[in-house]
């Protein structure tokens, strides 16, 4: 494992590890060569008792020494899956497949990554290949079970889950099995599966329990009460409208809804809001009336008492600070979600219940009421892919509800091709789960970023010290003390700067680059976007993609109705006073409809929109990536330093940058081919000891000049 003190190692070692880290972050293909053997021993995900983050760091070190090590690529891919970064894992497995195309473990890894990216049919192809190549079922049973759930076959999924649990039981597998049992209608079995985790006060298990009750119950009140035990109020408000729809959905729809937050646009079952349950809506703390109050019984040591007292003091200080900032926003943040006139379908009768489970354990204490409004809700961390309620996509593969394994329905996905996955990876928004895993499991390989950035992206020189303050003026007679701005005044000024407004939410996404791509695709193809602007605001671990603002909720709804005519799903949202809404583009520079869209005079159909968006304003091009950094000024400084160190290599070249998750790539180019970009890197390395890698931008990806701002 590479530690933080790796900066002190020889420059060649630092350079190799930095290149490996940049290759993983960039998602570009490392140079590959043919490999004689397609077989190597299976690599255990928890080898030597290390965490997935430690395993990932170890395999990255191996790849720095030998980028063509297929065994290390598979190990790094499995570690990335365990951390929760399916996009990075897929890129690693694709490169491993290029090196070792007939290796069953690579096929199993590809299937595991694809199912987490909501492509269960493509994943099933890879699992069949893994089985044909002799991989044991226990090594990929958990992922294949997940695919079966998404395809609407919970019985087959549960059989695979039990095979995986017999090999290695984990909390994630138990929660996934419980959800599958709930999808098939067996509430008691699902609660019994969760019981050990509930008694261990696993908060994600309590969230899973709420979904189990929602999936198997006809009384939405019971599901809301279960959710109130483990969720903050704002998250409960978001979840409540969907709980009444879960039990009436198809098996595949239930799995898609719980695991990925994909709900049918038409809606199944009635819609509810938290305000439909006054006793829960009026409670200061969600679930306050459902959880035993007071301290737990039993003797406690003085050390435990001191530790809990200090922890409570810190929590109380945070709650008081949040309460002061948000006092004026509390009433605005509790608006009742709108109802929908979705048709109501009768849920199928549940089978006779088996004997009741043992009495449930005591629920965990709910979150403090004053801290509920601190952030947007964190959606449940239950089952790998985070349950949430994102923008419904076009018809998903989970619509297949027949027995795929037995051949009742032909599986002929025409769009899946490993050759296209590199471009697909760049278009997908990166999931932001690695940071959460770092907090739970220790520092991941991203902890190398400070050292890597220090090695390749020097910061600008420190500013000169400020001049000494002038001497204070002589005291005046009878000065009138100025009143400090109170928290209420601060909140009022924030509310004036950011008033409550009506918006149309088009989608959600974790990265600005992905939201810009989506907005540009919609705006260029539909005349209704003329004169509109794109905006964004945080939503838990992701962000809202907004268009507006509109003069009223009725105007926003009219915009939504027009979009719905061509199959674009959106929802109305009103921002509370004081919530910051940020522009996606500079003022007046949001993408506008094309001439063809304006000539049509109305919104276009989805195929027409796809046809227009197929001709991007930014073509795919080859670049040389020489550094990464968050601040554009620092990138400019680095580019100037590099051009001085290698003047001949940089002569006539131009600096560019493009977003990379939370940071930016520093690019040189563009070049006609990858070979030309590599030739530049070789010259820069020989002349100025400057290291980098080649990078191919995706079609439509914005690349900005470094000196543009």
N, C-alpha and C positions, 0 to 999 in steps of 0.2 A: 504493500500500500504506500502511496506517495503522501508524505506529510507536508504540513505548511512550510517547514523549513527547507523545502526542496530548492529554494532560491539560492542557497549556499552551495548547491552541487555544481559540477562543471557545466559550462554553457552548453556543451553538446547534449548532455542529459536533459537539461531544462528545455532545450530547443525541441527535442524529440517528444517530450511529454506535452509541451505547449501545442505542437502540431497535432498531436492525437486529440487533445481536448478541443481544439478548433475544428477538427474534422467531425467530431461528434456533434458539436453545436451547429455547425454549418449544414449538416445533413447531406454533404456531397460525397460522392463515391471515392474511396481511396483507390489507388492504382491496384489492379488485380492481375494475377497471372494464373495460368492453368495449374492445377494441383493434381498429383497422380492419384491419391487415395481419397475416396469419399467417406471413409469410416474413421471414427476416432471415439475413444471412450466417452460415455455419457458424463456430462458435467453437472454435478449436484448444485442446485441453487443456493444451498446453505452450506457450502463446503467449508470445512475447518471451523465451523461455528461463527463465520463472519456474517455481518449484515449484508443485505443487497447493495447498499452504498459502498461498503468496503470491497465487495466482490467487483463492482463496476470499476472502481479505481484500480484494482489489481489487473483486470483485463485490459483497461486502457493503457496501463504501463506495458503490458505484453504487446499491444498493437503499436505502441510507439517504437518498439524494437523491430517489429515485423508486421507491417500493415496487411500482409497476405496470410496471416494466421487465421484460418477459418475456425479453428477450435476456440480461439480467443473471441472472435466475432460472435459465435453462438453464446459463449459465456456472458459476454457483455450484453447481448440482446436479452438473455433471460434475466440478468440483473436489472436491466432497464424496465422490463415488464414488472418485476417485483416492486420496483420503485414507483411505477405508475405511468411511465412515459412511453406509451405505446407507439407514438410516432417515431421516436428515436430508435426503439426496438425494431420496428419494421425496416428502417433504413439499414440497421446492422444485419438483420437476417437476409435482406435482399442482396447485400454485398457478399454475405456468406454463401448464398445460393449461386452467385456468379462463380465463386471459387469451387464450390462443392455441390453441383446441381443434383446429385443422386444421394444425398445424405438425408436420412429420415429425420434426424434431430432438427435439421434446418427447416424441413417441411412442418414439423410440429411447432417450431417457434414462429414460423410465418402464420400458421393458423391461430396461434395464441394472440399475435399482434392484430391480425385482421378482425377477429371477433371483438376485440376491445375497441376497434374503430368502426363498429356497427356494420360489419360485412360478414355475416354468419355463413352465407352460401359460399363465398370465396374461401372462408376458413374451412368449411367442410371438405372442399377439394383437397386442401393441404393435409388435413387429418387422414383422409383416405390414402394419400400418397405416403404419409408417415407409416400408416399401418402396413401398406404394401411393401415398404422398405424395411420392415421388421422392428420398428420401435414399439416398446411395450406400451400397452394402453394406459398403465398407471402414470406414465410420464406426461401424458397430455389429456387425461380423462377430465380434469377440472375445466380446461378450456373447451373441450368438445361438449361437455355438459352445458356450459354457458351458451354455446352456439345452439344446442338443442332448445334451450329455453327461449332464445330469441326467435327461433323458428316455430314456436308454439308446441313443442313436444316435451312437457315437463316430466313425464314418466321416464322417458329415455334420459333426460338430463339428470334426474335423481339417481338413476343407476350408475351413471358415470361419476357423479359427485361422491357416491359411497365408495367406489373404487379408489378415487383420489384420497378420500379421508382415511381409508384403511392403510394407504401408503404413508400419508403424512397429514395429520389433522391440523388445520389452522383456523383461527377465528373467521377469516374471510370465507373459507369454504363452508363453515357452518352457517354463516349468514346467507350465503348464496343458496345452500340447500334449503334453508327455511323459506326463502322467497319462492323457490321452485315449488315447495310443498304448498305454500299459500296459493300460488297460481293454479295448482290442480284442485284447490278447494279444501285441503286438509289443514284446518286451522290448528287443531290440537297437536298434530305431528310437528307443525312448524314451531309452535310455542315450546314444545318439549325440546326441539333441536336448539332453540335459543336459550333455554333455561340456564345452562352453565354460564353462559356469557352474561346473562342478566344478573345472576347472583354475584358475578365478579364486578358488577357495576360498570360494564362496558357501555359507554354512552352511545356508540354507533349501533350496538345491539338493541338499545331502547328505541332508537330511530327505526331500525328494521322491524321491531315489534309493531310500531304504528302502521307501517306499510302492510304487514301481515294482516292486521285487523281490517285495514281498508280494502285489501284484496278479497277477503273472505266474508265480510259483513255487509248486511243490507242496511244497517243503521249507521248513517254517517256520523251521528253524534258520538257513537262509541269510538270511531276512528279518530275524530277530532280530539276527544279526551285523551286517547293514547298518544297522539302527537304532541299534545300540550305538555305532557310529562317531560319530554326530552328536547323540546324545541323552543327557541325564543319567540316572542310574540310576532315579530315581523316575518320570520320564516313561516310561522303558523298561518299568518294571513295569506301568504303566497300559496301555501300547500292546500288550504281548506277547499278552494273551488274545485280541486281535482280529486279529492278523496271520494266524493260521491260518484265518480265516474269509473273508478278502478274495477269494482266488482262486476260491472256489466260489459266489460271489454273482452275481446278474444284473448286466448292464452298468449299469443305472440304480442298482441297490443299491450297486455299487462307487463310483460317482460320489458318491452321497449319503454313503457312509461316509467317503471320503477328504476331501471338501470340507467336510462339515458334521458328521461324527461320528455320523450316524444309522444305527444297525444294526438289522436286524429283531429283533423281540422273540423270535422262535422260535429264531434262531441258525442259521447255515449253517456247516458244517464243524466240526472239533474245536476245543476250547478248550485253550489252553496258558497256563502261567504262567512267569515268568522262572526260577523254581526248577527247571523241567523241563530247564534247560540249565545244569548245575552249573559248567561252566568259565566261563560269563558271569556267573552269580550270585555266584561266589566272587571275581571280580576286584574289586579295590579301586576301579578306575576303569573305567566302561563302555568297552569297546573297547580296553583297554590293550594286549591282546595282538595287536591287529589293526593298530595304527598304528606306523610307524617311530618310534623314540625318538631323542633327541639333537638337537643343533642342526643347522640346515640348512647345507649346504656352500656355500662361496663367501665372498668378501671382504665385510666389513661396515665401515661407516664408524664412527668414534668416537661421532658423534652418535646413530647407531642403537643402539650398544651401551649408551650412557648412558640413552637413552629406554627401552629394553627392561628394563634393570636397575631403573629406578625403577618401571616398571609391574609387574614381578615382585615387587618389595618390597611394593607396595600390595596385590597379590593375596595374597601370603603372609600379611600382617597380617589381611586379611579372612578367609582360610581358618582362621587360628588362632582368631579370635574366634568364628567359626561352630562350630568343633570344640569349643570350651569350652562353648558354650551347648547343643549338641545331643549331647554324649557319652552322656547317659543315654537318649536317644531312638533311637539308631541301630538297636538290635536290634528295637525295636517297629515301626519304619517299614518293615521288610522282610518283612512278613507275606505269606504266599503267598495270592494271590487264589483264591477258591473255584472249583471246576469246575462245569460245567453239563452236563446230560444232553441237550444239543441233538442233533437228528438230524444225521447226516453225509451230505452229498450228494457224489457223485463229480464232480469238476471236469471240464469239457470238455477234450478233448485239444487241446493247443496246435498251431498250424500249424508246418510245418517251418521252423526258424529260418533267417534270411538269414545272410550272412557275418558273422563275429563283429566287434564294434566294436573300435576301437583300445584299447590297454591303458589301464586307468583311471588317473586322476591320483592323486597321493598324498593320502590323506584328511587333513583338518585335524586338529590336535591335539585330543584330547578334553578335556572340562571336568575340572578338578581334582577328585579323589575327595572331598576334605573339603568342597568347596563344593557337592556334589550336594544335600545336605539343606537348603541355605540357604532355598530357596523351593519352592513347588509348581512343577511343570514348566510351561514356556511351550510350548503346543502349536505345531506347525509353522506358520510364517508363509508357507507356500509359495504359495498360490494365491488371494489375495484373501480369500475366506471361509476362516477358519482351520480346518484339520483338527483335530478334537477328538473327544471321546467323550461328548457330552451325553446327556441323557435322551431316548430315542427317542420321537418324537411319534406321533400317530395316523397312519393310512396317508397317505403323502406323495404329492405329484403325480408323483414320480419312479417310481412303480409302472408308469407307462405306458412300455412297452418297444417299441412298434411304430413304424413309420416315420411320424412325424407329418407331416413335410413332404410326403410323397407321398400323404397322405390315406388311408392304410390304416386308421387309427383315428380316429373322429370326436372332435374336441376341443371339448367343450361345458362348459367350467367355469362352473358356475352361481353361484359365490360371489363372483366378481370384479366389483367396481364401484368406479370412481374416487371416487364420492361417499362410500364407506365407508372410504376409506384414512386420513382424518384420525383417526377413532376407532381404527383398527387400529394406527396409529403410536404412539398413547399406550399401547396395551396391550402392545406389543412391548418387550422389554428392549433398551436401547441398547447396542450393541457398543462395547467400550472399545478402539478401535484408534487414535483420534486422538492419544492421548498417545504411543503408540509412533512414529507418524509424525512428531510434533514432534521427537523425539530424533534421527530419521534425516534429516529434511529441514529442520530449522530451526523457528522459532516459527510456529505456526499462528495463525489468528485468535483462538483461545482465549487467546493471550498478552495480548489486550486486557482480559481479565477483571479483573486488578488495577486497571487504570485505570477500567474501568466500575464496578466495585464501589466504588471510592473516590469516584466521582461520585454514586452513587445509594444506597449503603449505608454511611454513616459508622459506624465502630466505636465501642464504648463508650469513655468517657473512661479514660485510663490510671490504674491504681491508684496510691495514694500510696506514696512510697518506704518501704521497711521501716524500723522503728526500729533504731538502732544496737545491735549485740549487747552483752550484759552483759559486764562484765569477767570474765576467767577466775578461777575459785576458786583459793585458795592451794594450792600443791602439797602433797600428802599423802605420808606416809612409805610407802615400799615399795608403790607402786601396781601393781596387776595389770593388764597390758595386755590389752585386749579383742581377741579374734581377729576379723579381718575375715571376712565371709562369703565362702567360696570359691565359684568357679563351680560346682563339683559340688553344693554345698549349695543354691545358687540353682536349679539344675536340679531337684534333689530336691524343693524346695518347690513349684516349678511343677508337677511331676508329681503331688504330693499335691493341689494345687488343681484340676488337670485330669487325673483318672485316665483310663486306657484304658476306653472304653465302647463298647457295641454300638448302632448306629443303623440306621435305614432311610432311604436317600437317595431322595427323590421326584423331584428334577430338579436342574438347575444353572441359574444365571442371574447376570448381572453387577450387577443392581440390587436393592436391598432391596424397593423398591416392587413389582417384578415377582414376586419370590419370595413376598411377602405375598399378592398376588393369586392365585397358583397354590395356595398352602397353603389360603387361605380357600375356594377353589372345591372342593378335595378335602374339607376338613374339614366344611363345611356339608352336603355331600351324602352322607356315609358315617358310619354309626353307629360304626364301628370307631375313629374319631378321638376318641371321647368320652374326656375326661380326658387327652388327649395334648397335647404342647406342640410348637411349631415352633421350629427352631433353624437356624443357618447357620454356615459356616466357610469360609475362603478355599480356592480350588482354582485355582492358577495365576492366569490373568487373569479368572477368574469365581469363583463361590461355590457350595458345596453347599447344597441345601435339604433339611433333615433333620427327622425326627420321632423322638421317643424321649426319653431313652435307654431301652433295654430291658435286662432282667436278664441276658440271655444271647443268644448268637447264634441259638440255636434259637427263642427268643421273637421275635426280629426276623424270622427266616425265616417263622414262622407268620403274622406281620403281612403280609409280602410275598405269601405264598400267597393270603391272603384278598383282597388288592388285585387280584391277577392274575385272580381269578374274574370281575371286572367290567371287565377290560381296562386297569387302571392298572398300568403297568410301574414297578418300583422295584428297587433293589439293596441288598444288605446291606453295611455299612461299619463298621469298627471304628477309632475314633480312637486314635492313639498317645498315650502318656502325655505330658502337658505341652501338648498342642495345645488352644488356646482354642476353645471352642464357645459362640457368642453367641446369646441369645434373639432371635427375630424380634419378639416382643411382650413387654410387661411380664409378670412372673410371674403366672400365673393368668388372663391376658387373651387367650390364644390362641383363635381361633375354634373353636366347638364345633358339633356336628351340629344341624340344625334339628329341630323337633318331628316333622316328616314323616319325616326320616331316622331318628330314634330309634324312631318308631312302626313303621317297616318292620322294625326289628330286625336288619338286616344291611346290607352295602354295597349301593348301588344301581347300576344299569347306567349306562353313560356317557351315554345320552340323558337319563335322569332327573337325573343330576348337572348336565348342561348346563341343564336346565329350571329346577332350583333356583337355579343360579348366575345365571340370567338376571334375577332380581329382586334387584338389588344393595342392600346396606344403605346405600350412599352414591350417591344419584342424580346424574346429570349436571347441573351447574349452571354459571352464568355468574359470573365474577369479574373484578376489576381487579387486575392484577399491577403492583406499584409498585416492587419491588426483588427482588434475590436475595442470598443469603448462606448461609454454612455454619453459623454459630452462631445458635441460637435466641435467645440473649440479645441478640446484635447486632441481630436482626430486631425484637425488642421495643423496643430503643432507637431504631431507625430509625422504627418506627411511632409512637412517642411524639413524635419530632421532627416527623414529617410532620403529625400531628394538631395540633401547635401552630402550624405554618406555615400550615395551611389548616383552621382550626377549623370553619368553616361547612360545607365539603365533607365533613369527617370526622364531623360531628355525627350521633350515632346509629348509626355504622358499627362493625363489629367486625373485628379483625385475625385472619388465619388463615395457615397455612403448610402446604406439601406438598412432598415430596422432588422434586428435579429432578437426576437423575444424582448427582453428588457434592456437590450443594449443595441449597438449598431456595428455593422461591418464597415471597415475601411477598405475601399476597393481602388484598383488601378485598371484603366482600360477605357472602353471595351476592346476586345481582341477578336480577330476573325475566327479563331479556333482555340480549342483547349491547348493544343500544342504550342500555339503562339503565346498564350498566357503562361504556360510552363517555362517557355524559353525566357520570358521576362523575369520570372522568379529565379531561374538559374543565374541569370546575369546579375540580378540584385544581390543574390547570396554571395556570389564570387567577388563582387566589387565592394559591397558594404555590409556583408554578413547579415542580410535581411532575410528572414524566413517568412514563408506564407504558404498558401494553397490555392488551387484553382477553384473557381466557383461559377456556376451557370445559373443566371437568374431565370425565374419562371416567366412565362408570357403574362404580361399585365403587371408584373411586379415593378413598383416605382423605384428607380435609382436616381438619386439627387446629386447634383454637383456639389463638391465640398465647399466651394466659394460662392454658392448661390445665395446663402442667407446673409 
